[in-house]
C-alpha cells in the first residue's frame, strides 16, 4: 500500500509586519503585498507559528468542535493572505529565499516591496484629482527666497556648453510617431552607463568599473534594459545594454509590451521611440553594504544615471522624460528579472519630438527675470 501523504506543516511568513489601526491588528506580508485583519485569536496563532508546525498540534487539548472549526477558519484566512505559509509551496520557498538573499531586511523591504504594483489613476482622471488635492491642502512654497543681505554669486557664462545643455533639459511627453536615430540612443546609453575604465582601492583590491555617473562604493548596481519601439536600424524588442563594450543584446524574441502597459497606464508614452529601464542588481551593493541604509544609495544612483541620459537626449532635441509610475510585474516579466535580486527602479522614455501637446506637459514656459537667457529649447 502507498504511504499516506504527510500532513502539511505551517509557519508564519518571515516577511511579516503587524500594526494596529481602527480595525484592530492588521498583518501584512510585505513581500507578497497581502494583508488580513485579525482578531486576538488569530494574532496568538501567528505568534505560535515561529517554526514549521503540524496543524493538529495547533488545536488545544479538549477543544470542542466549534472551537476547532473557528481555529481552522482563522488558519484558512491567514494562509489565503500569505501571513501563514504551507511547507513546500512556492510561497514558502520564496519566503525562505527572501530571508537568505534580501540582506536589507524589514527596514528597506517594507518600502521596496510594499510599493510594487501601485494602482495609478488613469490619465483621464489625473487633472481632476490633482486639482481637488491642491484645493483641499495648504499651499507650500516651491522655491526658497533669499535672505536679507544674501551674497550675489558670479553669473556663469552662457557660452558654457555643458550648462546650456543642462538648462535645455525639459520633461517632454509629446512623442512623434517616427523613428529616433540609433546613434542618439547609443549616445544616451553611453552617457549613463558606459564603463570607461576601472579603479582599485589598493594594488590587490577588487577592480571596479568606472562610469560617467557616481556610484556608492563603486558598486554600480544598475544595468539598462531597452524596450525599443521606433529606433532606426534596431528591430523592435527588449534588449540589455552592456557598458563593458557598448553593445545591445536581445533578451528574448518577443516584441516589447506596449509602453503604457509597462508604465502604469500612462498613454502619453504610446509613441516613444524607446524606454530605458534602469534595473538594480541589489546584491552588488549588498555585498559591501549589508545595512539597509544602502538601499537609499541605490535609489539615488538611478537619478544620477537618468539625468545623464536626459541631458544627452536634450542635446539632440529629443522628447525625453523620466517616470517612476511603474507596472512592476509587467516590467519583471518583460526583462526576465528575479524580483528578489533585481528591480526596475526608474525608466527614461526617449523619442522624436512631436508637435501635439501632451496632457501631462506644461502649457507655458516663462523666463526667470532674475536669471535671464537660460530658458532655451522649450
N, C-alpha and C positions, 0 to 999 in steps of 0.2 A: 504494500500500500504506500501511496505517496504520503510524505510527511505533511502534516497540517501546516498551512502558512503561519509564520510567526506573527504575533500581534504587533501592529505598528507602535513605535515609540514616539513620544512628543518632547519638545523642549521649546522654550521661548526663543524668539528671534534675538540675535545679538544686536541687530540694528534697530533697537527699540528705545523709544523715549516715552515717558508718561508725564502728562501735565494735567492741571485741573482747570476747568472753565465752568460756565454756568450749567453745563450738562453733567458735571461730575468729572471723574477721572477719564482721560482720553489717552489711549495708547496709539502710538504711530510708529509704523515701520518706515524709517526714513530712507531705506534703500528701495523697498517695494512701493513706497508712496501710497500706503494704505493705512487706514485708521479704524478704530472701533471705540464707541462709548461703552464703558464697562462699569459694572456695579462693584461693590466691595468683594463679593464672592469671586468674581472674575479676576479682580486685582490680586486677591490672595492666591488664586490658582496659578496665575502667571508667575508670581513670586516663588512658587514651589518648583517651577519647571526650569531650574538652573541647568540641569543636565538631562540627557535622554531618559525618559521615564515611561514605563508601561502604563497604558490607560487605566487598567484595573487598579493599579497602585494609587491612583488619584482619588478613588472613591473611599470615603471614611468607612470604617467598620460599622456595621449595623445601619447603614444608610437605607432609608426607605426607598420604595420605587419612585416616588415623586422627587425625592432629593437626588437620586441618581439621574432621573430624566432632566432635572434642572441643570445639573452639573454637565451632563452630556451636551445639552443645548448650548451652554456657555462655551464649551470647548469647540463646538462646530462654528460658532460665531468668531471665535479667536483664530481658528485655523483659516476660515474664509478671509479674514482680514490680514493674514500673514503675520499676526502677532505671535502665534504659536505655530511651529513647523512640524511636519511629519518627516521622520527619518527616511532618507533615501529618495526624497523628491527633489526636483530641480530647484525649488525654492530653498530647501535646506542646503543643497550643495552650493548655491550662490551665497548663502549666508555664511557658510564656512569659508569660502574663498574670499569673501569680503573681509572677514576677520583677519585672514592671513596677509592679504595684499594691499588693503587700504590702510596705510600706516598713520594717516592723519585722524583717524578715529571719529568720535562723536562730534567734536567741535567743528571740524570742516565738513564732515559727512552730512550733517543735518541740512546745512545750506546747499552744498553742491548737489546732492541727490534730491533734496526737497523741492528745488525749483525746476527740476526737469519736467518737461511736458506741460508747461504752463498753458492754460487755456486763454487765448488772447481775444480781445474784442475785434471783430471783423472791421475792415476799413470803413464800411458804410456807417458804422456807429461810433467811430473814434472821435470825430469832431464834437458831436453832441456830448459824449461822455467827458471829454476834456473841458468843455465849456461849463458843464454842470459842476465838475470838480473845482474849477477855478472860482466859480461863483459861491461855492459853499465853504471855501477855505480862506484864511487870511493871506494877503499878498506878502511875499518875501522879496528882498532885493535881489536883483540878478547880476549886479556888479557892485564893487566897493567904490565909494567916493574918496578922494584924497583928504588927508587930514590937513588942518591948518599948518602952514609952514612946510609942506611936503617939498622934497628936493626934486626939481625938474631934471630928468635924465637927458643925456645927449640923444638926439634922434638918430636912428640908423639911416644910412644912405639907401635911397630907393634903387640904386644900381646893383645892390647885392642880390644875385640871382636866387640864392637859397631862401632868403627872406621873402622875396617876391613869390616864389613857389609855395611857401608855407601860407602866405596870406591869400593866395589864389584858391586854396583848397576850400570848397564848399560842398556840403552834402547835397547831392542831386539824384533824384529818383526818376527823372524823366529820361528813359532809355529809348533809343531809336531801334526799330526792327531791322537792324542791319549788322553786319559783322564788324567786330573790332579787330585790329591787326594782332597777329600772333606776337610780333616783335614788342608791342606795347605790353601785352600780358606778361611776356618774359621779363621785361624790364621791371615791372611792378613786383613780380616774384623775387627777382634778384635783389631789389631794394629792401625787401623784408626778411629774406631767409637764406640768401646765398652764403655758403661757407667760404670766406675769403682767406682763411688761414687757420692756424692752430696756436694755442698757448699752453704753457705748463707752469705751475707754481714753483716747481723745482726740477732739477735735472732728471730725477727718476719718477716724477709725478705723472699723473694721468694727462694725456694730450687731449685738450678740449677745443671744440670748434669756436671760431670767431666769425660773427656775422655783423651786418650793419646795425643791429639792434642790441641794446644791453640785455643781459640775462642773469638772473640771480645765481651766483656761484658758477657762472658759465655752464649751466646745466642744459640750456637750450631745449626745453621740453616740447617745443612746438614743431609740428610738421604741417605743411599746407597741402590740402586736397583741393582739386579744382573741378567744379561742375561746369563743363564747357558747353555752351548752347550755340553761340554765334561768334566763333573765332576763326578768322581766315587761316586755312591750312591745317586746321585741327578738327578732327571728326568729333561730333557731339559725344560726350561720355564723361565718366568720372575718372580723374587722374590723380596721381600722387606726385608731388614735386620733390625732387632730390636736390638739396642745396649743395651737395658734395660735388656734383658735376653739372648742375644747372640743366636738369632734364625732367621730362614728364613720362610717367608710366601708367598704362591703363590699370585700374583697379579690378574691373570686370568688363564684360562685353555688353552689359545692359545700357540702355540710354539713361541719362540722368533724370531723376524725378523733376517735375516742374518746380520752379523756384518758389512759388507760393506754398507748395506742399512742404517744402523744407523750412520755410521761414514764417511759420505761424499764420498762414493765410494772407500775407501781405501781397496784394495783387499788383502793386506798382513795380514789382521786380519781374514781371512776366516777360519783358523784352530784354532783360540784362544779357550781356554777352557771356559773362562768366561769373560764378560765385567762387570766391577763395575762402575755403573753410579752414580756420585755424584750429588744429587738433592738438590738444595737450596729451603728452605721454607722461603721466604722473610719476611713474617710477624713476624717471631720470632725475627729477628733483627730490623725490623721497629718499633716494639712495644717500644723498648728502645731508638732507634736511628732514628728519623724521617728525619734527614738531609741526603742529597744524598751522602755525603762522606762515609756513612756506606756501600754503595754498594761496594766500594773498599775493605772494610773489609771482606765482604762475598766472593769476588773473591779470596782474599789471602788465606782464610781458605781452599778453595778447594785444593790449593797447599800443605798446611800443611798435609792434610789428604792423598793426593796422595803419598807424599813422604814416609809416614809411610807404606802405602800399598806396595810400590815398594821396600823398604828396607826389609820388611818381605818376599816378594817374592824372592829377591836376596839371602836371607839366605837359601832358599830351592832350588836354582839353576833354578828357573822358567824363562821362557821368559816373559818379562813384559815391558810395555811401556805406558806412558800417551798420550792422544790426546785431542785436542780441535777442531778438524775438525769434527763438529757435524751436523747431519741432524735433526734439531730441531723438526720439525713437526712429523717426524717418531719416535723420542725418546719420545715426549709427548704422542703420541698415544700408544706406547708400554707400558708405565708406567701409563697410565690414569691420566696424570697431568693436572692441571689448569694452563694455560700459563701466567696468570696474577700473580698468587701467587707462582708458582713453576717453576723451570727451571733446566735442566741438564746443569751444568756448566763445568764439567770435566769428563773424562772417563779414566779408567785404564784397559788395556787388560792384562789378565793373561793366562798362559797355559804352557803345557810341551814344553821344548825347542827342536826345530827341527835342522836338520843338514844343510838344504839348506840356502843359503844366501838371506835374504830379500832385495829387491832392494833399500829400504829406509835406510838400516843399513850401518854402516861403514864397509869398506872392510879391514881395517888395524888399529891396535892399537899400538901406540908407547909409551914407558915409558918416563916420565919426568925425565931427568938425575939429576935435582936439588932435586927431591923428589923420590928417587928410592925405589922399593919394595912395592909400594901401588897399582899397577895396576894388580889386581887379577881377576880371573874368567871370562876373555874375550878370 
